[in-house]
Amino acid sequence: MQKNIFLNYEVDNYLKRTEKVVLSRLENNLFSDMNLLFPLIKKNFKILETGCSFGAKLHYLNTKLPSMNLELHGINPSANSIEEGVYLHPDLNLKLVHLIL
């Protein structure tokens, strides 16, 4: 029962609750904690973020490290999140995954 509630309700509603906060963090450069990763990232790296929502953190990496030619991928179980991410960030490789709990 918990699994069905999560998969049928929570996965997509999480985006509705958090999208404005995440976009505000992106606009106000509040993902700066990710800057700690920059020394570890090499040119042409492939990066996968699981639970990427609509790809805001991947977008942040892409805008802060444009010369690194990164291949950025994100997966998430929310169809709404992936749809929003593909619309907002067409340069990212975002995919829907189905959870098996």
Buried (B, 14 or more C-beta within 10 A) or exposed (E): EEEEEBBEEEBBEBBEEBBEEBEEBBEEEEBEEEEEEEEEEEEEBEBEBEEBBBBBBBBBBBEBBEEBEBEBBBBBBBEBBBBBBBEBBEEBBBBBEEEEE
